[in-house]
Amino acid sequence: MKACSPDDTYCFDGGESRVCQDISGENPAYFFNSSSSLHRAGIAGLRFSKLASLVKKIGYNIHMSFRRARQLIYGAFFAALWYLVIAGGYYLFAKPAPTCFDNIKNQNETGVDCGGVCAKVCVPTGIRPITLLPGERVISYQTDSSHISFIAHIENPNSTYAARNFVYHILLYDDQDSLVATFSGSSFIYGGEIKYVLLPRVVLPGVRFSKVYFTVDTPAWISSSDFRGPPKFVVSSITPVVSVHTITVNGELTNRDIVTFPKASIVVIFTGQYGQVAGASQTEVEDIAPNQNVPFSVIYPAISDANLPATKVYVYAARP
């Protein structure tokens, strides 16, 4: 029998099928017309087989997806559990206690390390600096051949904030605007206060200077309600006594406030014949109780043109 293919017309037996041999001429093979029932059954079986295979594959994928999902859920659960254990141990045993110096807003602070339990006040950004009084300048005067003193008339323009402590600097510049010397001191100031700051008898710098500036480092601002002042002092019986080499100013200080002040500074400013500041000196008295009268004396080198009746006395004390 002649070898044929399913599309060949050889060996056609006239029925729904035909018999052919394979290419070797052996092993007869049967081929069916597409319209035959056997052909249709074969096609349906093939489709069912493919569908079953697809369903099986989908079922396997679904099974693997659920398996992976369970693995992810279990993994996330145990990771969260370990995180809670480690975090709990840190917060219980390793985390440092909150403070007012940790650069973190915690406890009951109203800002970072300020307000609440912290003594530092949360200062508004619009607060104005402590400066020289407008129109004033730092006055320097030589007290002897090797010492010089400086006095600055300063103000705190903030009525609702005071500085319990601040550091100031006296800067000396030469004609070329080069800094040649710096002297520093510390003081305090109440809300809205105007006061004199005296830096007495510092050693003369070894170079000439022509300009003097006053600057203030960042003050320790607090609410004026927590640092009320100035205190109520009364100065009386002011008596200048002039000798060949010195001027002595005697007086009496009375504490009219309701608290005892550990220390009070008494600043005496001498005025020249033309109203200019001719010199200044200061002294300190301690432990001034309410209604107590304390005598004081301030001594300064003699000034030839001093206007003694115009001598001014100021008292400054930080409220405890």
C-alpha positions as protocol buffer text, in pm:
chain_id: "A"
residue {
  index: 1
  type: MET
  ca { x: 0 y: 0 z: 0 }
}
residue {
  index: 2
  type: LYS
  ca { x: 127 y: 344 z: -84 }
}
residue {
  index: 3
  type: ALA
  ca { x: 238 y: 565 z: 201 }
}
residue {
  index: 4
  type: CYS
  ca { x: 5 y: 859 z: 254 }
}
residue {
  index: 5
  type: SER
  ca { x: -76 y: 1147 z: 487 }
}
residue {
  index: 6
  type: PRO
  ca { x: -410 y: 1247 z: 642 }
}
residue {
  index: 7
  type: ASP
  ca { x: -463 y: 1496 z: 361 }
}
residue {
  index: 8
  type: ASP
  ca { x: -369 y: 1251 z: 88 }
}
residue {
  index: 9
  type: THR
  ca { x: -638 y: 1106 z: -134 }
}
residue {
  index: 10
  type: TYR
  ca { x: -473 y: 770 z: -186 }
}
residue {
  index: 11
  type: CYS
  ca { x: -617 y: 454 z: -42 }
}
residue {
  index: 12
  type: PHE
  ca { x: -953 y: 614 z: 12 }
}
residue {
  index: 13
  type: ASP
  ca { x: -1202 y: 340 z: 94 }
}
residue {
  index: 14
  type: GLY
  ca { x: -1511 y: 546 z: 26 }
}
residue {
  index: 15
  type: GLY
  ca { x: -1629 y: 549 z: 390 }
}
residue {
  index: 16
  type: GLU
  ca { x: -1572 y: 778 z: 688 }
}
residue {
  index: 17
  type: SER
  ca { x: -1220 y: 649 z: 714 }
}
residue {
  index: 18
  type: ARG
  ca { x: -931 y: 539 z: 505 }
}
residue {
  index: 19
  type: VAL
  ca { x: -640 y: 313 z: 569 }
}
residue {
  index: 20
  type: CYS
  ca { x: -285 y: 412 z: 493 }
}
residue {
  index: 21
  type: GLN
  ca { x: 55 y: 289 z: 586 }
}
residue {
  index: 22
  type: ASP
  ca { x: 324 y: 493 z: 751 }
}
residue {
  index: 23
  type: ILE
  ca { x: 624 y: 604 z: 551 }
}
residue {
  index: 24
  type: SER
  ca { x: 796 y: 274 z: 597 }
}
residue {
  index: 25
  type: GLY
  ca { x: 503 y: 97 z: 441 }
}
residue {
  index: 26
  type: GLU
  ca { x: 411 y: -81 z: 763 }
}
residue {
  index: 27
  type: ASN
  ca { x: 182 y: -21 z: 1060 }
}
residue {
  index: 28
  type: PRO
  ca { x: -144 y: 84 z: 905 }
}
residue {
  index: 29
  type: ALA
  ca { x: -287 y: 405 z: 1038 }
}
residue {
  index: 30
  type: TYR
  ca { x: -646 y: 525 z: 1035 }
}
residue {
  index: 31
  type: PHE
  ca { x: -738 y: 879 z: 948 }
}
residue {
  index: 32
  type: PHE
  ca { x: -1088 y: 1018 z: 991 }
}
residue {
  index: 33
  type: ASN
  ca { x: -1290 y: 1275 z: 813 }
}
residue {
  index: 34
  type: SER
  ca { x: -1345 y: 1590 z: 1020 }
}
residue {
  index: 35
  type: SER
  ca { x: -1715 y: 1529 z: 1001 }
}
residue {
  index: 36
  type: SER
  ca { x: -1699 y: 1183 z: 1151 }
}
residue {
  index: 37
  type: SER
  ca { x: -1827 y: 1111 z: 1505 }
}
residue {
  index: 38
  type: LEU
  ca { x: -1498 y: 963 z: 1609 }
}
residue {
  index: 39
  type: HIS
  ca { x: -1321 y: 1279 z: 1503 }
}
residue {
  index: 40
  type: ARG
  ca { x: -1555 y: 1497 z: 1705 }
}
residue {
  index: 41
  type: ALA
  ca { x: -1519 y: 1277 z: 2011 }
}
residue {
  index: 42
  type: GLY
  ca { x: -1141 y: 1298 z: 1985 }
}
residue {
  index: 43
  type: ILE
  ca { x: -1153 y: 1675 z: 1967 }
}
residue {
  index: 44
  type: ALA
  ca { x: -1382 y: 1695 z: 2272 }
}
residue {
  index: 45
  type: GLY
  ca { x: -1159 y: 1462 z: 2467 }
}
residue {
  index: 46
  type: LEU
  ca { x: -859 y: 1670 z: 2381 }
}
residue {
  index: 47
  type: ARG
  ca { x: -1031 y: 1987 z: 2495 }
}
residue {
  index: 48
  type: PHE
  ca { x: -1142 y: 1825 z: 2820 }
}
residue {
  index: 49
  type: SER
  ca { x: -791 y: 1701 z: 2881 }
}
residue {
  index: 50
  type: LYS
  ca { x: -653 y: 2054 z: 2832 }
}
residue {
  index: 51
  type: LEU
  ca { x: -921 y: 2201 z: 3057 }
}
residue {
  index: 52
  type: ALA
  ca { x: -847 y: 1948 z: 3327 }
}
residue {
  index: 53
  type: SER
  ca { x: -479 y: 2025 z: 3301 }
}
residue {
  index: 54
  type: LEU
  ca { x: -551 y: 2398 z: 3326 }
}
residue {
  index: 55
  type: VAL
  ca { x: -777 y: 2352 z: 3627 }
}
residue {
  index: 56
  type: LYS
  ca { x: -513 y: 2138 z: 3794 }
}
residue {
  index: 57
  type: LYS
  ca { x: -249 y: 2403 z: 3724 }
}
residue {
  index: 58
  type: ILE
  ca { x: -472 y: 2682 z: 3861 }
}
residue {
  index: 59
  type: GLY
  ca { x: -543 y: 2475 z: 4170 }
}
residue {
  index: 60
  type: TYR
  ca { x: -173 y: 2421 z: 4223 }
}
residue {
  index: 61
  type: ASN
  ca { x: -101 y: 2792 z: 4185 }
}
residue {
  index: 62
  type: ILE
  ca { x: -380 y: 2878 z: 4429 }
}
residue {
  index: 63
  type: HIS
  ca { x: -241 y: 2626 z: 4674 }
}
residue {
  index: 64
  type: MET
  ca { x: 107 y: 2775 z: 4643 }
}
residue {
  index: 65
  type: SER
  ca { x: -31 y: 3127 z: 4678 }
}
residue {
  index: 66
  type: PHE
  ca { x: -209 y: 3037 z: 5001 }
}
residue {
  index: 67
  type: ARG
  ca { x: 104 y: 2867 z: 5123 }
}
residue {
  index: 68
  type: ARG
  ca { x: 317 y: 3173 z: 5050 }
}
residue {
  index: 69
  type: ALA
  ca { x: 55 y: 3396 z: 5211 }
}
residue {
  index: 70
  type: ARG
  ca { x: 64 y: 3186 z: 5528 }
}
residue {
  index: 71
  type: GLN
  ca { x: 441 y: 3203 z: 5529 }
}
residue {
  index: 72
  type: LEU
  ca { x: 434 y: 3581 z: 5490 }
}
residue {
  index: 73
  type: ILE
  ca { x: 175 y: 3620 z: 5767 }
}
residue {
  index: 74
  type: TYR
  ca { x: 372 y: 3395 z: 6004 }
}
residue {
  index: 75
  type: GLY
  ca { x: 694 y: 3577 z: 5916 }
}
residue {
  index: 76
  type: ALA
  ca { x: 538 y: 3919 z: 5976 }
}
residue {
  index: 77
  type: PHE
  ca { x: 389 y: 3802 z: 6306 }
}
residue {
  index: 78
  type: PHE
  ca { x: 718 y: 3669 z: 6441 }
}
residue {
  index: 79
  type: ALA
  ca { x: 906 y: 3980 z: 6316 }
}
residue {
  index: 80
  type: ALA
  ca { x: 656 y: 4203 z: 6497 }
}
residue {
  index: 81
  type: LEU
  ca { x: 688 y: 3989 z: 6807 }
}
residue {
  index: 82
  type: TRP
  ca { x: 1066 y: 4018 z: 6807 }
}
residue {
  index: 83
  type: TYR
  ca { x: 1041 y: 4394 z: 6749 }
}
residue {
  index: 84
  type: LEU
  ca { x: 809 y: 4429 z: 7050 }
}
residue {
  index: 85
  type: VAL
  ca { x: 1046 y: 4225 z: 7266 }
}
residue {
  index: 86
  type: ILE
  ca { x: 1353 y: 4426 z: 7163 }
}
residue {
  index: 87
  type: ALA
  ca { x: 1173 y: 4762 z: 7184 }
}
residue {
  index: 88
  type: GLY
  ca { x: 1027 y: 4672 z: 7521 }
}
residue {
  index: 89
  type: GLY
  ca { x: 1368 y: 4578 z: 7654 }
}
residue {
  index: 90
  type: TYR
  ca { x: 1517 y: 4903 z: 7524 }
}
residue {
  index: 91
  type: TYR
  ca { x: 1247 y: 5122 z: 7677 }
}
residue {
  index: 92
  type: LEU
  ca { x: 1258 y: 4934 z: 8007 }
}
residue {
  index: 93
  type: PHE
  ca { x: 1633 y: 4893 z: 8055 }
}
residue {
  index: 94
  type: ALA
  ca { x: 1844 y: 5080 z: 7798 }
}
residue {
  index: 95
  type: LYS
  ca { x: 1667 y: 5404 z: 7702 }
}
residue {
  index: 96
  type: PRO
  ca { x: 1802 y: 5704 z: 7900 }
}
residue {
  index: 97
  type: ALA
  ca { x: 1560 y: 5900 z: 8112 }
}
residue {
  index: 98
  type: PRO
  ca { x: 1434 y: 6225 z: 7952 }
}
residue {
  index: 99
  type: THR
  ca { x: 1608 y: 6543 z: 8063 }
}
residue {
  index: 100
  type: CYS
  ca { x: 1601 y: 6915 z: 7988 }
}
residue {
  index: 101
  type: PHE
  ca { x: 1930 y: 6883 z: 7795 }
}
residue {
  index: 102
  type: ASP
  ca { x: 1867 y: 6596 z: 7550 }
}
residue {
  index: 103
  type: ASN
  ca { x: 1760 y: 6810 z: 7251 }
}
residue {
  index: 104
  type: ILE
  ca { x: 1424 y: 6628 z: 7244 }
}
residue {
  index: 105
  type: LYS
  ca { x: 1079 y: 6766 z: 7318 }
}
residue {
  index: 106
  type: ASN
  ca { x: 961 y: 6523 z: 7584 }
}
residue {
  index: 107
  type: GLN
  ca { x: 830 y: 6516 z: 7942 }
}
residue {
  index: 108
  type: ASN
  ca { x: 577 y: 6802 z: 7953 }
}
residue {
  index: 109
  type: GLU
  ca { x: 801 y: 7049 z: 7770 }
}
residue {
  index: 110
  type: THR
  ca { x: 632 y: 7309 z: 7552 }
}
residue {
  index: 111
  type: GLY
  ca { x: 941 y: 7329 z: 7328 }
}
residue {
  index: 112
  type: VAL
  ca { x: 1271 y: 7147 z: 7286 }
}
residue {
  index: 113
  type: ASP
  ca { x: 1426 y: 7141 z: 7636 }
}
residue {
  index: 114
  type: CYS
  ca { x: 1221 y: 7441 z: 7746 }
}
residue {
  index: 115
  type: GLY
  ca { x: 895 y: 7505 z: 7924 }
}
residue {
  index: 116
  type: GLY
  ca { x: 711 y: 7262 z: 8149 }
}
residue {
  index: 117
  type: VAL
  ca { x: 945 y: 7104 z: 8402 }
}
residue {
  index: 118
  type: CYS
  ca { x: 1248 y: 7275 z: 8242 }
}
residue {
  index: 119
  type: ALA
  ca { x: 1363 y: 7604 z: 8388 }
}
residue {
  index: 120
  type: LYS
  ca { x: 1456 y: 7739 z: 8046 }
}
residue {
  index: 121
  type: VAL
  ca { x: 1180 y: 7947 z: 7891 }
}
residue {
  index: 122
  type: CYS
  ca { x: 1072 y: 7882 z: 7533 }
}
residue {
  index: 123
  type: VAL
  ca { x: 1166 y: 8221 z: 7392 }
}
residue {
  index: 124
  type: PRO
  ca { x: 973 y: 8356 z: 7092 }
}
residue {
  index: 125
  type: THR
  ca { x: 1171 y: 8416 z: 6776 }
}
residue {
  index: 126
  type: GLY
  ca { x: 1079 y: 8787 z: 6783 }
}
residue {
  index: 127
  type: ILE
  ca { x: 1258 y: 8865 z: 7109 }
}
residue {
  index: 128
  type: ARG
  ca { x: 1494 y: 9162 z: 7081 }
}
residue {
  index: 129
  type: PRO
  ca { x: 1858 y: 9160 z: 7199 }
}
residue {
  index: 130
  type: ILE
  ca { x: 2011 y: 9344 z: 7492 }
}
residue {
  index: 131
  type: THR
  ca { x: 2193 y: 9644 z: 7347 }
}
residue {
  index: 132
  type: LEU
  ca { x: 2339 y: 9982 z: 7429 }
}
residue {
  index: 133
  type: LEU
  ca { x: 2077 y: 10247 z: 7491 }
}
residue {
  index: 134
  type: PRO
  ca { x: 2009 y: 10429 z: 7160 }
}
residue {
  index: 135
  type: GLY
  ca { x: 2251 y: 10717 z: 7115 }
}
residue {
  index: 136
  type: GLU
  ca { x: 2487 y: 10585 z: 7384 }
}
residue {
  index: 137
  type: ARG
  ca { x: 2837 y: 10447 z: 7347 }
}
residue {
  index: 138
  type: VAL
  ca { x: 3077 y: 10253 z: 7566 }
}
residue {
  index: 139
  type: ILE
  ca { x: 3278 y: 10497 z: 7775 }
}
residue {
  index: 140
  type: SER
  ca { x: 3636 y: 10414 z: 7867 }
}
residue {
  index: 141
  type: TYR
  ca { x: 3854 y: 10601 z: 8113 }
}
residue {
  index: 142
  type: GLN
  ca { x: 4196 y: 10530 z: 8246 }
}
residue {
  index: 143
  type: THR
  ca { x: 4214 y: 10492 z: 8624 }
}
residue {
  index: 144
  type: ASP
  ca { x: 4593 y: 10478 z: 8649 }
}
residue {
  index: 145
  type: SER
  ca { x: 4894 y: 10422 z: 8426 }
}
residue {
  index: 146
  type: SER
  ca { x: 4821 y: 10052 z: 8368 }
}
residue {
  index: 147
  type: HIS
  ca { x: 4445 y: 10009 z: 8412 }
}
residue {
  index: 148
  type: ILE
  ca { x: 4132 y: 10115 z: 8230 }
}
residue {
  index: 149
  type: SER
  ca { x: 3760 y: 10089 z: 8310 }
}
residue {
  index: 150
  type: PHE
  ca { x: 3457 y: 10065 z: 8081 }
}
residue {
  index: 151
  type: ILE
  ca { x: 3096 y: 10161 z: 8146 }
}
residue {
  index: 152
  type: ALA
  ca { x: 2801 y: 10083 z: 7917 }
}
residue {
  index: 153
  type: HIS
  ca { x: 2444 y: 10212 z: 7945 }
}
residue {
  index: 154
  type: ILE
  ca { x: 2231 y: 9920 z: 7825 }
}
residue {
  index: 155
  type: GLU
  ca { x: 1865 y: 9827 z: 7795 }
}
residue {
  index: 156
  type: ASN
  ca { x: 1645 y: 9522 z: 7771 }
}
residue {
  index: 157
  type: PRO
  ca { x: 1370 y: 9623 z: 7524 }
}
residue {
  index: 158
  type: ASN
  ca { x: 1159 y: 9318 z: 7615 }
}
residue {
  index: 159
  type: SER
  ca { x: 917 y: 9400 z: 7894 }
}
residue {
  index: 160
  type: THR
  ca { x: 789 y: 9042 z: 7928 }
}
residue {
  index: 161
  type: TYR
  ca { x: 1129 y: 8868 z: 7935 }
}
residue {
  index: 162
  type: ALA
  ca { x: 1424 y: 8904 z: 8170 }
}
residue {
  index: 163
  type: ALA
  ca { x: 1772 y: 8756 z: 8167 }
}
residue {
  index: 164
  type: ARG
  ca { x: 1884 y: 8607 z: 8495 }
}
residue {
  index: 165
  type: ASN
  ca { x: 2233 y: 8587 z: 8351 }
}
residue {
  index: 166
  type: PHE
  ca { x: 2416 y: 8698 z: 8040 }
}
residue {
  index: 167
  type: VAL
  ca { x: 2778 y: 8734 z: 7929 }
}
residue {
  index: 168
  type: TYR
  ca { x: 2889 y: 9056 z: 7765 }
}
residue {
  index: 169
  type: HIS
  ca { x: 3205 y: 9151 z: 7579 }
}
residue {
  index: 170
  type: ILE
  ca { x: 3390 y: 9480 z: 7540 }
}
residue {
  index: 171
  type: LEU
  ca { x: 3563 y: 9474 z: 7200 }
}
residue {
  index: 172
  type: LEU
  ca { x: 3849 y: 9711 z: 7117 }
}
residue {
  index: 173
  type: TYR
  ca { x: 3937 y: 9793 z: 6752 }
}
residue {
  index: 174
  type: ASP
  ca { x: 4215 y: 9998 z: 6600 }
}
residue {
  index: 175
  type: ASP
  ca { x: 4200 y: 10246 z: 6310 }
}
residue {
  index: 176
  type: GLN
  ca { x: 4213 y: 9961 z: 6055 }
}
residue {
  index: 177
  type: ASP
  ca { x: 3908 y: 9796 z: 6218 }
}
residue {
  index: 178
  type: SER
  ca { x: 4121 y: 9511 z: 6349 }
}
residue {
  index: 179
  type: LEU
  ca { x: 4023 y: 9360 z: 6682 }
}
residue {
  index: 180
  type: VAL
  ca { x: 4303 y: 9424 z: 6929 }
}
residue {
  index: 181
  type: ALA
  ca { x: 4153 y: 9323 z: 7265 }
}
residue {
  index: 182
  type: THR
  ca { x: 3844 y: 9167 z: 7424 }
}
residue {
  index: 183
  type: PHE
  ca { x: 3725 y: 9196 z: 7783 }
}
residue {
  index: 184
  type: SER
  ca { x: 3430 y: 9003 z: 7921 }
}
residue {
  index: 185
  type: GLY
  ca { x: 3196 y: 9012 z: 8218 }
}
residue {
  index: 186
  type: SER
  ca { x: 2854 y: 8890 z: 8328 }
}
residue {
  index: 187
  type: SER
  ca { x: 2539 y: 9049 z: 8462 }
}
residue {
  index: 188
  type: PHE
  ca { x: 2159 y: 9021 z: 8473 }
}
residue {
  index: 189
  type: ILE
  ca { x: 1874 y: 9241 z: 8362 }
}
residue {
  index: 190
  type: TYR
  ca { x: 1501 y: 9263 z: 8436 }
}
residue {
  index: 191
  type: GLY
  ca { x: 1226 y: 9295 z: 8180 }
}
residue {
  index: 192
  type: GLY
  ca { x: 1232 y: 9643 z: 8024 }
}
residue {
  index: 193
  type: GLU
  ca { x: 1516 y: 9755 z: 8250 }
}
residue {
  index: 194
  type: ILE
  ca { x: 1776 y: 10022 z: 8166 }
}
residue {
  index: 195
  type: LYS
  ca { x: 2098 y: 9993 z: 8365 }
}
residue {
  index: 196
  type: TYR
  ca { x: 2470 y: 10063 z: 8374 }
}
residue {
  index: 197
  type: VAL
  ca { x: 2724 y: 9783 z: 8338 }
}
residue {
  index: 198
  type: LEU
  ca { x: 3065 y: 9867 z: 8480 }
}
residue {
  index: 199
  type: LEU
  ca { x: 3379 y: 9668 z: 8399 }
}
residue {
  index: 200
  type: PRO
  ca { x: 3639 y: 9825 z: 8631 }
}
residue {
  index: 201
  type: ARG
  ca { x: 4016 y: 9832 z: 8627 }
}
residue {
  index: 202
  type: VAL
  ca { x: 4122 y: 9591 z: 8354 }
}
residue {
  index: 203
  type: VAL
  ca { x: 4481 y: 9590 z: 8237 }
}
residue {
  index: 204
  type: LEU
  ca { x: 4549 y: 9826 z: 7950 }
}
residue {
  index: 205
  type: PRO
  ca { x: 4611 y: 9649 z: 7619 }
}
residue {
  index: 206
  type: GLY
  ca { x: 4958 y: 9683 z: 7475 }
}
residue {
  index: 207
  type: VAL
  ca { x: 4829 y: 9845 z: 7153 }
}
residue {
  index: 208
  type: ARG
  ca { x: 4633 y: 10157 z: 7074 }
}
residue {
  index: 209
  type: PHE
  ca { x: 4260 y: 10134 z: 7006 }
}
residue {
  index: 210
  type: SER
  ca { x: 4014 y: 10384 z: 6864 }
}
residue {
  index: 211
  type: LYS
  ca { x: 3675 y: 10208 z: 6875 }
}
residue {
  index: 212
  type: VAL
  ca { x: 3491 y: 10028 z: 7156 }
}
residue {
  index: 213
  type: TYR
  ca { x: 3191 y: 9798 z: 7102 }
}
residue {
  index: 214
  type: PHE
  ca { x: 2955 y: 9617 z: 7337 }
}
residue {
  index: 215
  type: THR
  ca { x: 2807 y: 9273 z: 7255 }
}
residue {
  index: 216
  type: VAL
  ca { x: 2598 y: 9022 z: 7449 }
}
residue {
  index: 217
  type: ASP
  ca { x: 2605 y: 8644 z: 7419 }
}
residue {
  index: 218
  type: THR
  ca { x: 2279 y: 8448 z: 7417 }
}
residue {
  index: 219
  type: PRO
  ca { x: 2106 y: 8546 z: 7745 }
}
residue {
  index: 220
  type: ALA
  ca { x: 1932 y: 8298 z: 7972 }
}
residue {
  index: 221
  type: TRP
  ca { x: 1585 y: 8439 z: 7908 }
}
residue {
  index: 222
  type: ILE
  ca { x: 1304 y: 8376 z: 8152 }
}
residue {
  index: 223
  type: SER
  ca { x: 959 y: 8521 z: 8194 }
}
residue {
  index: 224
  type: SER
  ca { x: 951 y: 8856 z: 8373 }
}
residue {
  index: 225
  type: SER
  ca { x: 693 y: 8709 z: 8609 }
}
residue {
  index: 226
  type: ASP
  ca { x: 962 y: 8466 z: 8732 }
}
residue {
  index: 227
  type: PHE
  ca { x: 1225 y: 8737 z: 8780 }
}
residue {
  index: 228
  type: ARG
  ca { x: 1045 y: 9044 z: 8903 }
}
residue {
  index: 229
  type: GLY
  ca { x: 1237 y: 9363 z: 8943 }
}
residue {
  index: 230
  type: PRO
  ca { x: 1408 y: 9589 z: 8988 }
}
residue {
  index: 231
  type: PRO
  ca { x: 1411 y: 9550 z: 9368 }
}
residue {
  index: 232
  type: LYS
  ca { x: 1290 y: 9829 z: 9593 }
}
residue {
  index: 233
  type: PHE
  ca { x: 1599 y: 9997 z: 9734 }
}
residue {
  index: 234
  type: VAL
  ca { x: 1629 y: 10349 z: 9868 }
}
residue {
  index: 235
  type: VAL
  ca { x: 1962 y: 10535 z: 9869 }
}
residue {
  index: 236
  type: SER
  ca { x: 1997 y: 10824 z: 10110 }
}
residue {
  index: 237
  type: SER
  ca { x: 2253 y: 11044 z: 10286 }
}
residue {
  index: 238
  type: ILE
  ca { x: 2481 y: 11065 z: 9981 }
}
residue {
  index: 239
  type: THR
  ca { x: 2789 y: 11261 z: 10082 }
}
residue {
  index: 240
  type: PRO
  ca { x: 3095 y: 11309 z: 9857 }
}
residue {
  index: 241
  type: VAL
  ca { x: 3420 y: 11367 z: 10042 }
}
residue {
  index: 242
  type: VAL
  ca { x: 3713 y: 11506 z: 9842 }
}
residue {
  index: 243
  type: SER
  ca { x: 4078 y: 11463 z: 9939 }
}
residue {
  index: 244
  type: VAL
  ca { x: 4400 y: 11533 z: 9753 }
}
residue {
  index: 245
  type: HIS
  ca { x: 4408 y: 11196 z: 9582 }
}
residue {
  index: 246
  type: THR
  ca { x: 4058 y: 11047 z: 9612 }
}
residue {
  index: 247
  type: ILE
  ca { x: 3686 y: 11111 z: 9609 }
}
residue {
  index: 248
  type: THR
  ca { x: 3484 y: 10912 z: 9861 }
}
residue {
  index: 249
  type: VAL
  ca { x: 3109 y: 10887 z: 9834 }
}
residue {
  index: 250
  type: ASN
  ca { x: 2934 y: 10777 z: 10152 }
}
residue {
  index: 251
  type: GLY
  ca { x: 2569 y: 10684 z: 10175 }
}
residue {
  index: 252
  type: GLU
  ca { x: 2308 y: 10452 z: 10319 }
}
residue {
  index: 253
  type: LEU
  ca { x: 2112 y: 10177 z: 10147 }
}
residue {
  index: 254
  type: THR
  ca { x: 1769 y: 10064 z: 10268 }
}
residue {
  index: 255
  type: ASN
  ca { x: 1593 y: 9751 z: 10150 }
}
residue {
  index: 256
  type: ARG
  ca { x: 1222 y: 9829 z: 10103 }
}
residue {
  index: 257
  type: ASP
  ca { x: 1151 y: 9496 z: 9939 }
}
residue {
  index: 258
  type: ILE
  ca { x: 999 y: 9187 z: 10103 }
}
residue {
  index: 259
  type: VAL
  ca { x: 1294 y: 8951 z: 10048 }
}
residue {
  index: 260
  type: THR
  ca { x: 1655 y: 8936 z: 10161 }
}
residue {
  index: 261
  type: PHE
  ca { x: 1905 y: 9001 z: 9883 }
}
residue {
  index: 262
  type: PRO
  ca { x: 2232 y: 8805 z: 9910 }
}
residue {
  index: 263
  type: LYS
  ca { x: 2425 y: 9077 z: 9730 }
}
residue {
  index: 264
  type: ALA
  ca { x: 2373 y: 9425 z: 9588 }
}
residue {
  index: 265
  type: SER
  ca { x: 2610 y: 9624 z: 9368 }
}
residue {
  index: 266
  type: ILE
  ca { x: 2628 y: 10000 z: 9421 }
}
residue {
  index: 267
  type: VAL
  ca { x: 2752 y: 10188 z: 9114 }
}
residue {
  index: 268
  type: VAL
  ca { x: 2859 y: 10552 z: 9151 }
}
residue {
  index: 269
  type: ILE
  ca { x: 2898 y: 10764 z: 8837 }
}
residue {
  index: 270
  type: PHE
  ca { x: 3088 y: 11091 z: 8854 }
}
residue {
  index: 271
  type: THR
  ca { x: 2997 y: 11372 z: 8619 }
}
residue {
  index: 272
  type: GLY
  ca { x: 3226 y: 11637 z: 8475 }
}
residue {
  index: 273
  type: GLN
  ca { x: 3160 y: 12010 z: 8442 }
}
residue {
  index: 274
  type: TYR
  ca { x: 2992 y: 11963 z: 8103 }
}
residue {
  index: 275
  type: GLY
  ca { x: 2767 y: 11675 z: 8206 }
}
residue {
  index: 276
  type: GLN
  ca { x: 2990 y: 11406 z: 8062 }
}
residue {
  index: 277
  type: VAL
  ca { x: 3071 y: 11085 z: 8248 }
}
residue {
  index: 278
  type: ALA
  ca { x: 3404 y: 11154 z: 8416 }
}
residue {
  index: 279
  type: GLY
  ca { x: 3449 y: 10824 z: 8596 }
}
residue {
  index: 280
  type: ALA
  ca { x: 3271 y: 10544 z: 8779 }
}
residue {
  index: 281
  type: SER
  ca { x: 3331 y: 10302 z: 9061 }
}
residue {
  index: 282
  type: GLN
  ca { x: 3134 y: 10041 z: 9251 }
}
residue {
  index: 283
  type: THR
  ca { x: 3115 y: 9846 z: 9574 }
}
residue {
  index: 284
  type: GLU
  ca { x: 2907 y: 9556 z: 9702 }
}
residue {
  index: 285
  type: VAL
  ca { x: 2705 y: 9495 z: 10017 }
}
residue {
  index: 286
  type: GLU
  ca { x: 2575 y: 9156 z: 10126 }
}
residue {
  index: 287
  type: ASP
  ca { x: 2271 y: 9001 z: 10297 }
}
residue {
  index: 288
  type: ILE
  ca { x: 2038 y: 9299 z: 10300 }
}
residue {
  index: 289
  type: ALA
  ca { x: 1724 y: 9198 z: 10486 }
}
residue {
  index: 290
  type: PRO
  ca { x: 1385 y: 9370 z: 10442 }
}
residue {
  index: 291
  type: ASN
  ca { x: 1382 y: 9719 z: 10601 }
}
residue {
  index: 292
  type: GLN
  ca { x: 1751 y: 9693 z: 10685 }
}
residue {
  index: 293
  type: ASN
  ca { x: 1974 y: 10002 z: 10654 }
}
residue {
  index: 294
  type: VAL
  ca { x: 2327 y: 9938 z: 10530 }
}
residue {
  index: 295
  type: PRO
  ca { x: 2599 y: 10209 z: 10510 }
}
residue {
  index: 296
  type: PHE
  ca { x: 2837 y: 10207 z: 10212 }
}
residue {
  index: 297
  type: SER
  ca { x: 3141 y: 10393 z: 10080 }
}
residue {
  index: 298
  type: VAL
  ca { x: 3279 y: 10415 z: 9726 }
}
residue {
  index: 299
  type: ILE
  ca { x: 3631 y: 10544 z: 9664 }
}
residue {
  index: 300
  type: TYR
  ca { x: 3763 y: 10677 z: 9333 }
}
residue {
  index: 301
  type: PRO
  ca { x: 4079 y: 10865 z: 9227 }
}
residue {
  index: 302
  type: ALA
  ca { x: 4040 y: 11243 z: 9244 }
}
residue {
  index: 303
  type: ILE
  ca { x: 3883 y: 11415 z: 8941 }
}
residue {
  index: 304
  type: SER
  ca { x: 3987 y: 11777 z: 8889 }
}
residue {
  index: 305
  type: ASP
  ca { x: 3670 y: 11888 z: 8708 }
}
residue {
  index: 306
  type: ALA
  ca { x: 3413 y: 11669 z: 8885 }
}
residue {
  index: 307
  type: ASN
  ca { x: 3065 y: 11812 z: 8941 }
}
residue {
  index: 308
  type: LEU
  ca { x: 3010 y: 11644 z: 9275 }
}
residue {
  index: 309
  type: PRO
  ca { x: 2646 y: 11755 z: 9326 }
}
residue {
  index: 310
  type: ALA
  ca { x: 2563 y: 11572 z: 9001 }
}
residue {
  index: 311
  type: THR
  ca { x: 2707 y: 11242 z: 9127 }
}
residue {
  index: 312
  type: LYS
  ca { x: 2466 y: 10954 z: 9060 }
}
residue {
  index: 313
  type: VAL
  ca { x: 2422 y: 10632 z: 9260 }
}
residue {
  index: 314
  type: TYR
  ca { x: 2257 y: 10316 z: 9121 }
}
residue {
  index: 315
  type: VAL
  ca { x: 2181 y: 9989 z: 9300 }
}
residue {
  index: 316
  type: TYR
  ca { x: 2151 y: 9655 z: 9119 }
}
residue {
  index: 317
  type: ALA
  ca { x: 2060 y: 9323 z: 9278 }
}
residue {
  index: 318
  type: ALA
  ca { x: 1937 y: 8994 z: 9138 }
}
residue {
  index: 319
  type: ARG
  ca { x: 1618 y: 8873 z: 9303 }
}
residue {
  index: 320
  type: PRO
  ca { x: 1679 y: 8533 z: 9468 }
}
